[in-house]
Every structure is written in structure tokens, then in C-alpha cells.
Amino acid sequence: MTESLDIIYISLSGNTDIFVKRLAHHLTDINQASSDMQLVNVKFVDDFYTVTRPFIAILPTYLKGGNGTDNGFEEILTDKLRHFLAYHDNYRLCQGIIGSGNRNFNKQFALTAKQYAEQFSFPVLDEFELRGNKYDIERITNTIINLKQTN
Ligand SMILES: Cc1cc2nc3c(=O)[nH]c(=O)nc-3n(C[C@H](O)[C@H](O)[C@H](O)COP(=O)(O)O)c2cc1C
């Protein structure tokens, strides 16, 4: 097993938090998580700090007045993660972002992760809906393992 990637995310109503914890359990179950792997919900980070280890970001989408097609592209509520990534260039250690949302939002599904990828020049690794399902967990676990092997 190589060093784990940390996971830095934001979760406001708890869906992403549940997903991240299930993902971490799965990584542990298949012996792909080190004991010091950190799961950081920036919602609870009061003092920003400089990240020193590679990580992936996970971000749900909250848009102001989004109608699912052609209006409402403005991020609300989650921009604390954007500020954290910008802080002391923390984004430089981000290996990529996973977006989440609700498919009822059509074209605006998981949109904010794509906006972050463009701003910070890291890839969108994957997407999942709400709390995700077991297929999302398995697929994203494999993505993380593959990333670890290239680090
Ligand atoms: C006010 C509001 C706006 C939302 N806007 C979007 C959106 O534009 N696109 C999308 O895919 N999901 C949207 N969602 C769905 C959330 O991204 C989804 O419920 C997500 O799982 C919330 O994650 P959290 O529980 O970890 O905070 C919105 C939800 C709320 C409450």
C-alpha cells in the first residue's frame, strides 16, 4: 500500500459527508487507506492552513437560482472550499476534484466542480449524485487507487 491521498471536501446538509465516510471505509476495507488519511470538511475549518500532502477535493453544487438549463450559474454556500483551495496555493497539491449534486438540475448537475477545475487547472475525476451508491464508491475508489500509483 502506498501513502493515502487525503480528502478535503465541503458538506452542508450531510450527503457528501456520508459519501466521503463510506468511501474511506471502503478504502480501509480493501487495505488502500493509511491510518493517517485525513478527511477534512472545510465547513468546520475555522483557521485556514497550508496543505502539505496531496489530496483530492469533493464538492457538492449549490447554485443561486439555477433553473437546470440557462440561468443561475453562481456558486452559493460552498465557496469556503474555493477560498481554502486558493489559500497559500493549496490547490497545487489537489490531484483532482469530484463533483456531486442532484440530476434534477440537468445541465447544472455538479457544475461547480467543473468551474473549480477550470479556475485551478486540476481535472474533474468523477461525479456522483446525492450520497452516491455502491457503484460510485467502487468506481471512485479505483480512481483514487490509480491516482496514488502515479504519485
Ligand atoms: C439551494 C440548493 C441549490 C442546489 N443547486 C444544485 C445545482 O445547481 N446543481 C446540482 O447538481 N445540485 C444542486 N443542489 C443539490 C445538492 O448539490 C445536493 O443535495 C448535494 O448532495 C448536497 O450536498 P451536501 O448534503 O453534502 O451539502 C442544490 C441544493 C440546494 C439545497
The ligand as an SDF file (V2000), in Angstrom:
LIG
                    3D

 31 33  0  0  0  0  0  0  0  0999 V2000
  -30.3300   25.6240   -2.6610 C   0  0  0  0  0  0  0  0  0  0  0  0
  -29.8040   24.4030   -3.3720 C   0  0  0  0  0  0  0  0  0  0  0  0
  -29.2770   24.5410   -4.6500 C   0  0  0  0  0  0  0  0  0  0  0  0
  -28.7930   23.4280   -5.3330 C   0  0  0  0  0  0  0  0  0  0  0  0
  -28.2860   23.5810   -6.5970 N   0  0  0  0  0  0  0  0  0  0  0  0
  -27.8310   22.4900   -7.2770 C   0  0  0  0  0  0  0  0  0  0  0  0
  -27.3450   22.6350   -8.6170 C   0  0  0  0  0  0  0  0  0  0  0  0
  -27.3450   23.7070   -9.1910 O   0  0  0  0  0  0  0  0  0  0  0  0
  -26.8570   21.5270   -9.2490 N   0  0  0  0  0  0  0  0  0  0  0  0
  -26.8460   20.2930   -8.6400 C   0  0  0  0  0  0  0  0  0  0  0  0
  -26.3780   19.3260   -9.2570 O   0  0  0  0  0  0  0  0  0  0  0  0
  -27.3210   20.1210   -7.3710 N   0  0  0  0  0  0  0  0  0  0  0  0
  -27.8190   21.1820   -6.6860 C   0  0  0  0  0  0  0  0  0  0  0  0
  -28.2920   21.0270   -5.4100 N   0  0  0  0  0  0  0  0  0  0  0  0
  -28.2780   19.6810   -4.7980 C   0  0  0  0  0  0  0  0  0  0  0  0
  -27.0830   19.4710   -3.8560 C   0  0  0  0  0  0  0  0  0  0  0  0
  -25.8630   19.6270   -4.5510 O   0  0  0  0  0  0  0  0  0  0  0  0
  -27.1600   18.0550   -3.2870 C   0  0  0  0  0  0  0  0  0  0  0  0
  -28.2990   17.9410   -2.4720 O   0  0  0  0  0  0  0  0  0  0  0  0
  -25.9030   17.6600   -2.5240 C   0  0  0  0  0  0  0  0  0  0  0  0
  -25.9360   16.2700   -2.2640 O   0  0  0  0  0  0  0  0  0  0  0  0
  -25.7630   18.4340   -1.2310 C   0  0  0  0  0  0  0  0  0  0  0  0
  -24.5780   18.0190   -0.5920 O   0  0  0  0  0  0  0  0  0  0  0  0
  -24.3920   18.1480    0.9930 P   0  0  0  0  0  0  0  0  0  0  0  0
  -25.5810   17.4690    1.6420 O   0  0  0  0  0  0  0  0  0  0  0  0
  -23.1260   17.4230    1.2780 O   0  0  0  0  0  0  0  0  0  0  0  0
  -24.3260   19.5950    1.3310 O   0  0  0  0  0  0  0  0  0  0  0  0
  -28.7980   22.1310   -4.7140 C   0  0  0  0  0  0  0  0  0  0  0  0
  -29.3320   22.0010   -3.4250 C   0  0  0  0  0  0  0  0  0  0  0  0
  -29.8260   23.1120   -2.7630 C   0  0  0  0  0  0  0  0  0  0  0  0
  -30.3950   22.9260   -1.3570 C   0  0  0  0  0  0  0  0  0  0  0  0
  1  2  1  0
  2  3  1  0
  2 30  2  0
  3  4  2  0
  4  5  1  0
  4 28  1  0
  5  6  2  0
  6  7  1  0
  6 13  1  0
  7  8  2  0
  7  9  1  0
  9 10  1  0
 10 11  2  0
 10 12  1  0
 12 13  2  0
 13 14  1  0
 14 15  1  0
 14 28  1  0
 15 16  1  0
 16 17  1  0
 16 18  1  0
 18 19  1  0
 18 20  1  0
 20 21  1  0
 20 22  1  0
 22 23  1  0
 23 24  1  0
 24 25  2  0
 24 26  1  0
 24 27  1  0
 28 29  2  0
 29 30  1  0
 30 31  1  0
M  END
$$$$
